[in-house]
């Protein structure tokens, strides 16, 4: 049996209760357009690519993910849901 509780205040919530709210948050990098000049395309980038791959191999996967995309899900009781809607960024 799955036990639900408010992720903000810890109150117990019933699975099908109308007073249980789900909040989903996505945070992702806002990538703009990339413009390359011809000399950028002609330049040998193999050393830079090798260093980048080495740094990624040694990095914490969660930190890499946090730089590009993160999805979160929270269960809230009615009181905490109202507080969240009033000030989403707290």
PyMOL Python script that loads the backbone (N, CA, C, O; Angstrom):
from pymol import cmd

cmd.read_pdbstr("""\
ATOM      1  N   UNK A   1       0.848  -1.186   0.000  1.00  0.00           N
ATOM      2  CA  UNK A   1       0.000   0.000   0.000  1.00  0.00           C
ATOM      3  C   UNK A   1       0.891   1.245   0.000  1.00  0.00           C
ATOM      4  O   UNK A   1       1.827   1.358   0.791  1.00  0.00           O
ATOM      5  N   UNK A   2       0.583   2.154  -0.885  1.00  0.00           N
ATOM      6  CA  UNK A   2       1.338   3.401  -0.968  1.00  0.00           C
ATOM      7  C   UNK A   2       0.809   4.370   0.075  1.00  0.00           C
ATOM      8  O   UNK A   2      -0.399   4.546   0.232  1.00  0.00           O
ATOM      9  N   UNK A   3       1.726   4.985   0.772  1.00  0.00           N
ATOM     10  CA  UNK A   3       1.361   5.951   1.816  1.00  0.00           C
ATOM     11  C   UNK A   3       1.711   7.342   1.300  1.00  0.00           C
ATOM     12  O   UNK A   3       2.853   7.596   0.916  1.00  0.00           O
ATOM     13  N   UNK A   4       0.750   8.225   1.290  1.00  0.00           N
ATOM     14  CA  UNK A   4       0.970   9.585   0.825  1.00  0.00           C
ATOM     15  C   UNK A   4       1.029  10.527   2.011  1.00  0.00           C
ATOM     16  O   UNK A   4       0.262  10.402   2.966  1.00  0.00           O
ATOM     17  N   UNK A   5       1.944  11.462   1.932  1.00  0.00           N
ATOM     18  CA  UNK A   5       1.997  12.531   2.929  1.00  0.00           C
ATOM     19  C   UNK A   5       2.406  13.813   2.237  1.00  0.00           C
ATOM     20  O   UNK A   5       3.069  13.796   1.200  1.00  0.00           O
ATOM     21  N   UNK A   6       2.006  14.913   2.822  1.00  0.00           N
ATOM     22  CA  UNK A   6       2.321  16.225   2.264  1.00  0.00           C
ATOM     23  C   UNK A   6       3.833  16.432   2.322  1.00  0.00           C
ATOM     24  O   UNK A   6       4.447  16.290   3.379  1.00  0.00           O
ATOM     25  N   UNK A   7       4.419  16.765   1.188  1.00  0.00           N
ATOM     26  CA  UNK A   7       5.863  16.976   1.137  1.00  0.00           C
ATOM     27  C   UNK A   7       6.291  18.285   1.788  1.00  0.00           C
ATOM     28  O   UNK A   7       7.486  18.539   1.940  1.00  0.00           O
ATOM     29  N   UNK A   8       5.337  19.109   2.168  1.00  0.00           N
ATOM     30  CA  UNK A   8       5.666  20.378   2.825  1.00  0.00           C
ATOM     31  C   UNK A   8       5.507  20.291   4.341  1.00  0.00           C
ATOM     32  O   UNK A   8       6.397  20.697   5.087  1.00  0.00           O
ATOM     33  N   UNK A   9       4.355  19.752   4.799  1.00  0.00           N
ATOM     34  CA  UNK A   9       4.105  19.748   6.249  1.00  0.00           C
ATOM     35  C   UNK A   9       4.097  18.349   6.865  1.00  0.00           C
ATOM     36  O   UNK A   9       4.133  18.219   8.089  1.00  0.00           O
ATOM     37  N   UNK A  10       4.051  17.305   6.042  1.00  0.00           N
ATOM     38  CA  UNK A  10       4.087  15.940   6.556  1.00  0.00           C
ATOM     39  C   UNK A  10       2.736  15.340   6.903  1.00  0.00           C
ATOM     40  O   UNK A  10       2.679  14.215   7.400  1.00  0.00           O
ATOM     41  N   UNK A  11       1.634  16.064   6.654  1.00  0.00           N
ATOM     42  CA  UNK A  11       0.295  15.542   6.963  1.00  0.00           C
ATOM     43  C   UNK A  11       0.002  14.312   6.103  1.00  0.00           C
ATOM     44  O   UNK A  11       0.368  14.266   4.928  1.00  0.00           O
ATOM     45  N   UNK A  12      -0.662  13.318   6.696  1.00  0.00           N
ATOM     46  CA  UNK A  12      -1.047  12.121   5.952  1.00  0.00           C
ATOM     47  C   UNK A  12      -2.158  12.463   4.966  1.00  0.00           C
ATOM     48  O   UNK A  12      -3.072  13.224   5.286  1.00  0.00           O
ATOM     49  N   UNK A  13      -2.073  11.895   3.765  1.00  0.00           N
ATOM     50  CA  UNK A  13      -3.044  12.159   2.707  1.00  0.00           C
ATOM     51  C   UNK A  13      -3.607  10.846   2.186  1.00  0.00           C
ATOM     52  O   UNK A  13      -2.874   9.867   2.047  1.00  0.00           O
ATOM     53  N   UNK A  14      -4.899  10.818   1.898  1.00  0.00           N
ATOM     54  CA  UNK A  14      -5.529   9.631   1.321  1.00  0.00           C
ATOM     55  C   UNK A  14      -5.226   9.611  -0.184  1.00  0.00           C
ATOM     56  O   UNK A  14      -5.203  10.662  -0.824  1.00  0.00           O
ATOM     57  N   UNK A  15      -4.995   8.426  -0.746  1.00  0.00           N
ATOM     58  CA  UNK A  15      -4.617   8.324  -2.173  1.00  0.00           C
ATOM     59  C   UNK A  15      -5.604   8.982  -3.132  1.00  0.00           C
ATOM     60  O   UNK A  15      -5.181   9.630  -4.089  1.00  0.00           O
ATOM     61  N   UNK A  16      -6.909   8.834  -2.900  1.00  0.00           N
ATOM     62  CA  UNK A  16      -7.916   9.387  -3.811  1.00  0.00           C
ATOM     63  C   UNK A  16      -8.642  10.589  -3.236  1.00  0.00           C
ATOM     64  O   UNK A  16      -9.742  10.925  -3.675  1.00  0.00           O
ATOM     65  N   UNK A  17      -8.040  11.227  -2.270  1.00  0.00           N
ATOM     66  CA  UNK A  17      -8.655  12.364  -1.588  1.00  0.00           C
ATOM     67  C   UNK A  17      -8.616  13.606  -2.482  1.00  0.00           C
ATOM     68  O   UNK A  17      -7.591  13.908  -3.093  1.00  0.00           O
ATOM     69  N   UNK A  18      -9.725  14.309  -2.549  1.00  0.00           N
ATOM     70  CA  UNK A  18      -9.783  15.550  -3.317  1.00  0.00           C
ATOM     71  C   UNK A  18      -8.932  16.637  -2.672  1.00  0.00           C
ATOM     72  O   UNK A  18      -8.681  17.676  -3.283  1.00  0.00           O
ATOM     73  N   UNK A  19      -8.490  16.403  -1.448  1.00  0.00           N
ATOM     74  CA  UNK A  19      -7.658  17.375  -0.740  1.00  0.00           C
ATOM     75  C   UNK A  19      -6.167  17.095  -0.924  1.00  0.00           C
ATOM     76  O   UNK A  19      -5.337  17.720  -0.265  1.00  0.00           O
ATOM     77  N   UNK A  20      -5.819  16.157  -1.816  1.00  0.00           N
ATOM     78  CA  UNK A  20      -4.407  15.873  -2.139  1.00  0.00           C
ATOM     79  C   UNK A  20      -4.111  16.472  -3.502  1.00  0.00           C
ATOM     80  O   UNK A  20      -4.780  16.178  -4.492  1.00  0.00           O
ATOM     81  N   UNK A  21      -3.098  17.314  -3.530  1.00  0.00           N
ATOM     82  CA  UNK A  21      -2.728  17.997  -4.764  1.00  0.00           C
ATOM     83  C   UNK A  21      -1.332  17.558  -5.181  1.00  0.00           C
ATOM     84  O   UNK A  21      -0.457  17.348  -4.342  1.00  0.00           O
ATOM     85  N   UNK A  22      -1.137  17.423  -6.482  1.00  0.00           N
ATOM     86  CA  UNK A  22       0.171  17.059  -7.028  1.00  0.00           C
ATOM     87  C   UNK A  22       0.735  18.274  -7.742  1.00  0.00           C
ATOM     88  O   UNK A  22       0.068  18.882  -8.579  1.00  0.00           O
ATOM     89  N   UNK A  23       1.970  18.622  -7.405  1.00  0.00           N
ATOM     90  CA  UNK A  23       2.664  19.730  -8.052  1.00  0.00           C
ATOM     91  C   UNK A  23       3.868  19.150  -8.776  1.00  0.00           C
ATOM     92  O   UNK A  23       4.681  18.441  -8.183  1.00  0.00           O
ATOM     93  N   UNK A  24       3.975  19.459 -10.060  1.00  0.00           N
ATOM     94  CA  UNK A  24       5.124  19.029 -10.856  1.00  0.00           C
ATOM     95  C   UNK A  24       5.895  20.264 -11.287  1.00  0.00           C
ATOM     96  O   UNK A  24       5.317  21.258 -11.726  1.00  0.00           O
ATOM     97  N   UNK A  25       7.203  20.180 -11.153  1.00  0.00           N
ATOM     98  CA  UNK A  25       8.065  21.293 -11.526  1.00  0.00           C
ATOM     99  C   UNK A  25       9.131  20.774 -12.482  1.00  0.00           C
ATOM    100  O   UNK A  25       9.738  19.732 -12.238  1.00  0.00           O
ATOM    101  N   UNK A  26       9.354  21.500 -13.562  1.00  0.00           N
ATOM    102  CA  UNK A  26      10.430  21.182 -14.481  1.00  0.00           C
ATOM    103  C   UNK A  26      11.350  22.390 -14.568  1.00  0.00           C
ATOM    104  O   UNK A  26      10.891  23.526 -14.693  1.00  0.00           O
ATOM    105  N   UNK A  27      12.629  22.140 -14.503  1.00  0.00           N
ATOM    106  CA  UNK A  27      13.617  23.197 -14.681  1.00  0.00           C
ATOM    107  C   UNK A  27      14.587  22.715 -15.755  1.00  0.00           C
ATOM    108  O   UNK A  27      15.141  21.620 -15.661  1.00  0.00           O
ATOM    109  N   UNK A  28      14.783  23.544 -16.772  1.00  0.00           N
ATOM    110  CA  UNK A  28      15.682  23.142 -17.851  1.00  0.00           C
ATOM    111  C   UNK A  28      16.398  24.346 -18.427  1.00  0.00           C
ATOM    112  O   UNK A  28      15.942  25.484 -18.316  1.00  0.00           O
ATOM    113  N   UNK A  29      17.527  24.063 -19.044  1.00  0.00           N
ATOM    114  CA  UNK A  29      18.340  25.116 -19.632  1.00  0.00           C
ATOM    115  C   UNK A  29      17.595  25.744 -20.807  1.00  0.00           C
ATOM    116  O   UNK A  29      17.014  25.045 -21.637  1.00  0.00           O
ATOM    117  N   UNK A  30      17.623  27.042 -20.860  1.00  0.00           N
ATOM    118  CA  UNK A  30      16.999  27.765 -21.968  1.00  0.00           C
ATOM    119  C   UNK A  30      18.071  27.978 -23.031  1.00  0.00           C
ATOM    120  O   UNK A  30      18.818  28.956 -22.995  1.00  0.00           O
ATOM    121  N   UNK A  31      18.129  27.062 -23.956  1.00  0.00           N
ATOM    122  CA  UNK A  31      19.160  27.122 -24.988  1.00  0.00           C
ATOM    123  C   UNK A  31      18.743  28.078 -26.089  1.00  0.00           C
ATOM    124  O   UNK A  31      17.635  27.996 -26.621  1.00  0.00           O
ATOM    125  N   UNK A  32      19.641  28.977 -26.419  1.00  0.00           N
ATOM    126  CA  UNK A  32      19.405  29.903 -27.519  1.00  0.00           C
ATOM    127  C   UNK A  32      19.994  29.337 -28.795  1.00  0.00           C
ATOM    128  O   UNK A  32      20.527  28.228 -28.811  1.00  0.00           O
ATOM    129  N   UNK A  33      19.893  30.094 -29.838  1.00  0.00           N
ATOM    130  CA  UNK A  33      20.445  29.632 -31.109  1.00  0.00           C
ATOM    131  C   UNK A  33      21.974  29.750 -31.081  1.00  0.00           C
ATOM    132  O   UNK A  33      22.537  30.622 -30.419  1.00  0.00           O
ATOM    133  N   UNK A  34      22.612  28.861 -31.805  1.00  0.00           N
ATOM    134  CA  UNK A  34      24.071  28.848 -31.889  1.00  0.00           C
ATOM    135  C   UNK A  34      24.474  29.282 -33.293  1.00  0.00           C
ATOM    136  O   UNK A  34      24.027  28.715 -34.290  1.00  0.00           O
ATOM    137  N   UNK A  35      25.321  30.291 -33.347  1.00  0.00           N
ATOM    138  CA  UNK A  35      25.803  30.766 -34.635  1.00  0.00           C
ATOM    139  C   UNK A  35      27.280  30.438 -34.742  1.00  0.00           C
ATOM    140  O   UNK A  35      28.071  30.786 -33.865  1.00  0.00           O
ATOM    141  N   UNK A  36      27.640  29.776 -35.810  1.00  0.00           N
ATOM    142  CA  UNK A  36      29.029  29.406 -36.046  1.00  0.00           C
ATOM    143  C   UNK A  36      29.540  30.099 -37.297  1.00  0.00           C
ATOM    144  O   UNK A  36      28.879  30.124 -38.336  1.00  0.00           O
ATOM    145  N   UNK A  37      30.723  30.654 -37.169  1.00  0.00           N
ATOM    146  CA  UNK A  37      31.385  31.232 -38.335  1.00  0.00           C
ATOM    147  C   UNK A  37      32.156  30.114 -39.037  1.00  0.00           C
ATOM    148  O   UNK A  37      32.388  29.055 -38.454  1.00  0.00           O
ATOM    149  N   UNK A  38      32.545  30.349 -40.275  1.00  0.00           N
ATOM    150  CA  UNK A  38      33.257  29.323 -41.041  1.00  0.00           C
ATOM    151  C   UNK A  38      34.561  28.928 -40.356  1.00  0.00           C
ATOM    152  O   UNK A  38      34.918  27.750 -40.352  1.00  0.00           O
ATOM    153  N   UNK A  39      35.289  29.904 -39.769  1.00  0.00           N
ATOM    154  CA  UNK A  39      36.550  29.557 -39.098  1.00  0.00           C
ATOM    155  C   UNK A  39      36.311  28.696 -37.861  1.00  0.00           C
ATOM    156  O   UNK A  39      37.186  27.916 -37.486  1.00  0.00           O
ATOM    157  N   UNK A  40      35.138  28.816 -37.212  1.00  0.00           N
ATOM    158  CA  UNK A  40      34.793  27.923 -36.097  1.00  0.00           C
ATOM    159  C   UNK A  40      34.628  26.491 -36.598  1.00  0.00           C
ATOM    160  O   UNK A  40      35.083  25.547 -35.954  1.00  0.00           O
ATOM    161  N   UNK A  41      33.984  26.337 -37.732  1.00  0.00           N
ATOM    162  CA  UNK A  41      33.760  25.009 -38.298  1.00  0.00           C
ATOM    163  C   UNK A  41      35.052  24.371 -38.778  1.00  0.00           C
ATOM    164  O   UNK A  41      35.201  23.149 -38.735  1.00  0.00           O
ATOM    165  N   UNK A  42      35.978  25.189 -39.230  1.00  0.00           N
ATOM    166  CA  UNK A  42      37.248  24.667 -39.765  1.00  0.00           C
ATOM    167  C   UNK A  42      38.246  24.310 -38.666  1.00  0.00           C
ATOM    168  O   UNK A  42      39.187  23.557 -38.920  1.00  0.00           O
ATOM    169  N   UNK A  43      38.065  24.826 -37.462  1.00  0.00           N
ATOM    170  CA  UNK A  43      39.020  24.632 -36.372  1.00  0.00           C
ATOM    171  C   UNK A  43      38.945  23.202 -35.838  1.00  0.00           C
ATOM    172  O   UNK A  43      37.859  22.632 -35.732  1.00  0.00           O
ATOM    173  N   UNK A  44      40.084  22.632 -35.507  1.00  0.00           N
ATOM    174  CA  UNK A  44      40.144  21.274 -34.933  1.00  0.00           C
ATOM    175  C   UNK A  44      39.783  21.354 -33.452  1.00  0.00           C
ATOM    176  O   UNK A  44      40.480  22.009 -32.678  1.00  0.00           O
ATOM    177  N   UNK A  45      38.715  20.702 -33.061  1.00  0.00           N
ATOM    178  CA  UNK A  45      38.212  20.738 -31.680  1.00  0.00           C
ATOM    179  C   UNK A  45      38.465  19.423 -30.942  1.00  0.00           C
ATOM    180  O   UNK A  45      37.928  19.229 -29.852  1.00  0.00           O
ATOM    181  N   UNK A  46      39.257  18.525 -31.497  1.00  0.00           N
ATOM    182  CA  UNK A  46      39.422  17.195 -30.897  1.00  0.00           C
ATOM    183  C   UNK A  46      39.995  17.266 -29.477  1.00  0.00           C
ATOM    184  O   UNK A  46      39.584  16.488 -28.616  1.00  0.00           O
ATOM    185  N   UNK A  47      40.925  18.173 -29.219  1.00  0.00           N
ATOM    186  CA  UNK A  47      41.488  18.286 -27.866  1.00  0.00           C
ATOM    187  C   UNK A  47      40.430  18.785 -26.876  1.00  0.00           C
ATOM    188  O   UNK A  47      40.343  18.277 -25.758  1.00  0.00           O
ATOM    189  N   UNK A  48      39.644  19.754 -27.271  1.00  0.00           N
ATOM    190  CA  UNK A  48      38.577  20.264 -26.405  1.00  0.00           C
ATOM    191  C   UNK A  48      37.542  19.177 -26.130  1.00  0.00           C
ATOM    192  O   UNK A  48      37.063  19.045 -25.004  1.00  0.00           O
ATOM    193  N   UNK A  49      37.203  18.409 -27.138  1.00  0.00           N
ATOM    194  CA  UNK A  49      36.226  17.334 -26.980  1.00  0.00           C
ATOM    195  C   UNK A  49      36.758  16.268 -26.033  1.00  0.00           C
ATOM    196  O   UNK A  49      36.019  15.763 -25.189  1.00  0.00           O
ATOM    197  N   UNK A  50      38.016  15.928 -26.164  1.00  0.00           N
ATOM    198  CA  UNK A  50      38.635  14.927 -25.279  1.00  0.00           C
ATOM    199  C   UNK A  50      38.592  15.407 -23.832  1.00  0.00           C
ATOM    200  O   UNK A  50      38.251  14.636 -22.936  1.00  0.00           O
ATOM    201  N   UNK A  51      38.935  16.678 -23.594  1.00  0.00           N
ATOM    202  CA  UNK A  51      38.895  17.227 -22.226  1.00  0.00           C
ATOM    203  C   UNK A  51      37.473  17.250 -21.675  1.00  0.00           C
ATOM    204  O   UNK A  51      37.252  16.964 -20.498  1.00  0.00           O
ATOM    205  N   UNK A  52      36.522  17.587 -22.518  1.00  0.00           N
ATOM    206  CA  UNK A  52      35.130  17.607 -22.092  1.00  0.00           C
ATOM    207  C   UNK A  52      34.660  16.209 -21.698  1.00  0.00           C
ATOM    208  O   UNK A  52      33.999  16.047 -20.672  1.00  0.00           O
ATOM    209  N   UNK A  53      34.988  15.211 -22.492  1.00  0.00           N
ATOM    210  CA  UNK A  53      34.607  13.830 -22.178  1.00  0.00           C
ATOM    211  C   UNK A  53      35.252  13.380 -20.876  1.00  0.00           C
ATOM    212  O   UNK A  53      34.593  12.732 -20.063  1.00  0.00           O
ATOM    213  N   UNK A  54      36.519  13.705 -20.656  1.00  0.00           N
ATOM    214  CA  UNK A  54      37.193  13.344 -19.403  1.00  0.00           C
ATOM    215  C   UNK A  54      36.534  14.019 -18.215  1.00  0.00           C
ATOM    216  O   UNK A  54      36.351  13.389 -17.173  1.00  0.00           O
ATOM    217  N   UNK A  55      36.174  15.288 -18.349  1.00  0.00           N
ATOM    218  CA  UNK A  55      35.534  15.984 -17.223  1.00  0.00           C
ATOM    219  C   UNK A  55      34.153  15.402 -16.942  1.00  0.00           C
ATOM    220  O   UNK A  55      33.752  15.313 -15.781  1.00  0.00           O
ATOM    221  N   UNK A  56      33.419  15.002 -17.980  1.00  0.00           N
ATOM    222  CA  UNK A  56      32.107  14.381 -17.780  1.00  0.00           C
ATOM    223  C   UNK A  56      32.240  13.012 -17.120  1.00  0.00           C
ATOM    224  O   UNK A  56      31.411  12.643 -16.288  1.00  0.00           O
ATOM    225  N   UNK A  57      33.261  12.266 -17.480  1.00  0.00           N
ATOM    226  CA  UNK A  57      33.480  10.954 -16.868  1.00  0.00           C
ATOM    227  C   UNK A  57      33.790  11.064 -15.380  1.00  0.00           C
ATOM    228  O   UNK A  57      33.499  10.142 -14.617  1.00  0.00           O
ATOM    229  N   UNK A  58      34.373  12.175 -14.963  1.00  0.00           N
ATOM    230  CA  UNK A  58      34.755  12.372 -13.565  1.00  0.00           C
ATOM    231  C   UNK A  58      33.729  13.176 -12.762  1.00  0.00           C
ATOM    232  O   UNK A  58      33.899  13.379 -11.560  1.00  0.00           O
ATOM    233  N   UNK A  59      32.683  13.624 -13.420  1.00  0.00           N
ATOM    234  CA  UNK A  59      31.705  14.490 -12.762  1.00  0.00           C
ATOM    235  C   UNK A  59      30.584  13.670 -12.125  1.00  0.00           C
ATOM    236  O   UNK A  59      30.337  12.523 -12.499  1.00  0.00           O
ATOM    237  N   UNK A  60      29.919  14.285 -11.161  1.00  0.00           N
ATOM    238  CA  UNK A  60      28.749  13.702 -10.501  1.00  0.00           C
ATOM    239  C   UNK A  60      27.563  13.782 -11.466  1.00  0.00           C
ATOM    240  O   UNK A  60      27.217  14.878 -11.908  1.00  0.00           O
ATOM    241  N   UNK A  61      26.932  12.656 -11.805  1.00  0.00           N
ATOM    242  CA  UNK A  61      25.812  12.674 -12.758  1.00  0.00           C
ATOM    243  C   UNK A  61      24.672  13.607 -12.351  1.00  0.00           C
ATOM    244  O   UNK A  61      24.046  14.219 -13.215  1.00  0.00           O
ATOM    245  N   UNK A  62      24.392  13.726 -11.054  1.00  0.00           N
ATOM    246  CA  UNK A  62      23.327  14.633 -10.603  1.00  0.00           C
ATOM    247  C   UNK A  62      23.670  16.090 -10.897  1.00  0.00           C
ATOM    248  O   UNK A  62      22.792  16.878 -11.252  1.00  0.00           O
ATOM    249  N   UNK A  63      24.944  16.449 -10.751  1.00  0.00           N
ATOM    250  CA  UNK A  63      25.344  17.821 -11.048  1.00  0.00           C
ATOM    251  C   UNK A  63      25.245  18.104 -12.545  1.00  0.00           C
ATOM    252  O   UNK A  63      24.866  19.204 -12.947  1.00  0.00           O
ATOM    253  N   UNK A  64      25.583  17.122 -13.363  1.00  0.00           N
ATOM    254  CA  UNK A  64      25.454  17.299 -14.805  1.00  0.00           C
ATOM    255  C   UNK A  64      23.990  17.481 -15.174  1.00  0.00           C
ATOM    256  O   UNK A  64      23.641  18.367 -15.953  1.00  0.00           O
ATOM    257  N   UNK A  65      23.134  16.631 -14.606  1.00  0.00           N
ATOM    258  CA  UNK A  65      21.703  16.722 -14.901  1.00  0.00           C
ATOM    259  C   UNK A  65      21.135  18.057 -14.450  1.00  0.00           C
ATOM    260  O   UNK A  65      20.313  18.641 -15.156  1.00  0.00           O
ATOM    261  N   UNK A  66      21.551  18.553 -13.296  1.00  0.00           N
ATOM    262  CA  UNK A  66      21.041  19.823 -12.782  1.00  0.00           C
ATOM    263  C   UNK A  66      21.373  20.989 -13.710  1.00  0.00           C
ATOM    264  O   UNK A  66      20.682  22.008 -13.690  1.00  0.00           O
ATOM    265  N   UNK A  67      22.407  20.854 -14.511  1.00  0.00           N
ATOM    266  CA  UNK A  67      22.790  21.917 -15.441  1.00  0.00           C
ATOM    267  C   UNK A  67      21.946  21.903 -16.708  1.00  0.00           C
ATOM    268  O   UNK A  67      21.972  22.859 -17.482  1.00  0.00           O
ATOM    269  N   UNK A  68      21.191  20.816 -16.927  1.00  0.00           N
ATOM    270  CA  UNK A  68      20.421  20.714 -18.162  1.00  0.00           C
ATOM    271  C   UNK A  68      18.928  20.511 -17.927  1.00  0.00           C
ATOM    272  O   UNK A  68      18.118  21.187 -18.562  1.00  0.00           O
ATOM    273  N   UNK A  69      18.538  19.602 -17.034  1.00  0.00           N
ATOM    274  CA  UNK A  69      17.123  19.296 -16.843  1.00  0.00           C
ATOM    275  C   UNK A  69      16.896  18.640 -15.483  1.00  0.00           C
ATOM    276  O   UNK A  69      17.683  17.804 -15.039  1.00  0.00           O
ATOM    277  N   UNK A  70      15.809  19.037 -14.836  1.00  0.00           N
ATOM    278  CA  UNK A  70      15.410  18.396 -13.581  1.00  0.00           C
ATOM    279  C   UNK A  70      13.888  18.442 -13.497  1.00  0.00           C
ATOM    280  O   UNK A  70      13.273  19.478 -13.752  1.00  0.00           O
ATOM    281  N   UNK A  71      13.298  17.328 -13.142  1.00  0.00           N
ATOM    282  CA  UNK A  71      11.853  17.217 -12.972  1.00  0.00           C
ATOM    283  C   UNK A  71      11.579  16.792 -11.532  1.00  0.00           C
ATOM    284  O   UNK A  71      12.226  15.883 -11.012  1.00  0.00           O
ATOM    285  N   UNK A  72      10.621  17.453 -10.896  1.00  0.00           N
ATOM    286  CA  UNK A  72      10.285  17.143  -9.513  1.00  0.00           C
ATOM    287  C   UNK A  72       8.774  17.000  -9.371  1.00  0.00           C
ATOM    288  O   UNK A  72       8.013  17.615 -10.119  1.00  0.00           O
ATOM    289  N   UNK A  73       8.344  16.188  -8.409  1.00  0.00           N
ATOM    290  CA  UNK A  73       6.919  15.959  -8.145  1.00  0.00           C
ATOM    291  C   UNK A  73       6.695  15.999  -6.640  1.00  0.00           C
ATOM    292  O   UNK A  73       7.433  15.380  -5.873  1.00  0.00           O
ATOM    293  N   UNK A  74       5.660  16.741  -6.226  1.00  0.00           N
ATOM    294  CA  UNK A  74       5.362  16.879  -4.812  1.00  0.00           C
ATOM    295  C   UNK A  74       3.883  16.637  -4.557  1.00  0.00           C
ATOM    296  O   UNK A  74       3.041  17.037  -5.361  1.00  0.00           O
ATOM    297  N   UNK A  75       3.561  15.985  -3.447  1.00  0.00           N
ATOM    298  CA  UNK A  75       2.187  15.843  -2.969  1.00  0.00           C
ATOM    299  C   UNK A  75       1.982  16.909  -1.899  1.00  0.00           C
ATOM    300  O   UNK A  75       2.805  17.070  -0.998  1.00  0.00           O
ATOM    301  N   UNK A  76       0.867  17.635  -2.014  1.00  0.00           N
ATOM    302  CA  UNK A  76       0.572  18.691  -1.043  1.00  0.00           C
ATOM    303  C   UNK A  76      -0.840  18.531  -0.501  1.00  0.00           C
ATOM    304  O   UNK A  76      -1.749  18.106  -1.215  1.00  0.00           O
ATOM    305  N   UNK A  77      -1.010  18.876   0.768  1.00  0.00           N
ATOM    306  CA  UNK A  77      -2.348  18.946   1.357  1.00  0.00           C
ATOM    307  C   UNK A  77      -2.987  20.257   0.881  1.00  0.00           C
ATOM    308  O   UNK A  77      -2.317  21.099   0.284  1.00  0.00           O
ATOM    309  N   UNK A  78      -4.277  20.419   1.148  1.00  0.00           N
ATOM    310  CA  UNK A  78      -4.997  21.608   0.673  1.00  0.00           C
ATOM    311  C   UNK A  78      -4.399  22.903   1.218  1.00  0.00           C
ATOM    312  O   UNK A  78      -4.288  23.889   0.490  1.00  0.00           O
ATOM    313  N   UNK A  79      -4.016  22.903   2.484  1.00  0.00           N
ATOM    314  CA  UNK A  79      -3.449  24.115   3.097  1.00  0.00           C
ATOM    315  C   UNK A  79      -2.128  24.488   2.437  1.00  0.00           C
ATOM    316  O   UNK A  79      -1.906  25.650   2.100  1.00  0.00           O
ATOM    317  N   UNK A  80      -1.258  23.512   2.254  1.00  0.00           N
ATOM    318  CA  UNK A  80       0.050  23.776   1.643  1.00  0.00           C
ATOM    319  C   UNK A  80      -0.095  24.113   0.165  1.00  0.00           C
ATOM    320  O   UNK A  80       0.696  24.884  -0.378  1.00  0.00           O
ATOM    321  N   UNK A  81      -1.098  23.540  -0.487  1.00  0.00           N
ATOM    322  CA  UNK A  81      -1.367  23.860  -1.885  1.00  0.00           C
ATOM    323  C   UNK A  81      -1.747  25.333  -2.032  1.00  0.00           C
ATOM    324  O   UNK A  81      -1.261  26.016  -2.934  1.00  0.00           O
ATOM    325  N   UNK A  82      -2.614  25.817  -1.146  1.00  0.00           N
ATOM    326  CA  UNK A  82      -2.983  27.243  -1.191  1.00  0.00           C
ATOM    327  C   UNK A  82      -1.765  28.127  -0.954  1.00  0.00           C
ATOM    328  O   UNK A  82      -1.589  29.142  -1.629  1.00  0.00           O
ATOM    329  N   UNK A  83      -0.927  27.743   0.004  1.00  0.00           N
ATOM    330  CA  UNK A  83       0.284  28.524   0.285  1.00  0.00           C
ATOM    331  C   UNK A  83       1.225  28.506  -0.920  1.00  0.00           C
ATOM    332  O   UNK A  83       1.843  29.520  -1.244  1.00  0.00           O
ATOM    333  N   UNK A  84       1.330  27.359  -1.577  1.00  0.00           N
ATOM    334  CA  UNK A  84       2.187  27.245  -2.762  1.00  0.00           C
ATOM    335  C   UNK A  84       1.683  28.156  -3.883  1.00  0.00           C
ATOM    336  O   UNK A  84       2.468  28.864  -4.513  1.00  0.00           O
ATOM    337  N   UNK A  85       0.375  28.133  -4.126  1.00  0.00           N
ATOM    338  CA  UNK A  85      -0.190  28.969  -5.184  1.00  0.00           C
ATOM    339  C   UNK A  85      -0.018  30.463  -4.884  1.00  0.00           C
ATOM    340  O   UNK A  85       0.148  31.269  -5.799  1.00  0.00           O
ATOM    341  N   UNK A  86      -0.058  30.820  -3.616  1.00  0.00           N
ATOM    342  CA  UNK A  86       0.099  32.233  -3.233  1.00  0.00           C
ATOM    343  C   UNK A  86       1.536  32.706  -3.435  1.00  0.00           C
ATOM    344  O   UNK A  86       1.773  33.879  -3.726  1.00  0.00           O
ATOM    345  N   UNK A  87       2.488  31.795  -3.282  1.00  0.00           N
ATOM    346  CA  UNK A  87       3.913  32.171  -3.431  1.00  0.00           C
ATOM    347  C   UNK A  87       4.717  30.968  -3.905  1.00  0.00           C
ATOM    348  O   UNK A  87       5.392  30.325  -3.101  1.00  0.00           O
ATOM    349  N   UNK A  88       4.657  30.652  -5.199  1.00  0.00           N
ATOM    350  CA  UNK A  88       5.311  29.430  -5.697  1.00  0.00           C
ATOM    351  C   UNK A  88       6.812  29.356  -5.433  1.00  0.00           C
ATOM    352  O   UNK A  88       7.354  28.265  -5.255  1.00  0.00           O
ATOM    353  N   UNK A  89       7.473  30.479  -5.407  1.00  0.00           N
ATOM    354  CA  UNK A  89       8.918  30.466  -5.177  1.00  0.00           C
ATOM    355  C   UNK A  89       9.269  30.691  -3.714  1.00  0.00           C
ATOM    356  O   UNK A  89      10.440  30.814  -3.355  1.00  0.00           O
ATOM    357  N   UNK A  90       8.251  30.741  -2.884  1.00  0.00           N
ATOM    358  CA  UNK A  90       8.445  30.801  -1.449  1.00  0.00           C
ATOM    359  C   UNK A  90       9.075  32.040  -0.969  1.00  0.00           C
ATOM    360  O   UNK A  90       9.288  32.198   0.233  1.00  0.00           O
TER     361      UNK A  90
END
""", "prot")
cmd.dss("prot")
cmd.show_as("cartoon", "prot")
cmd.util.cbc("prot")
cmd.orient("prot")
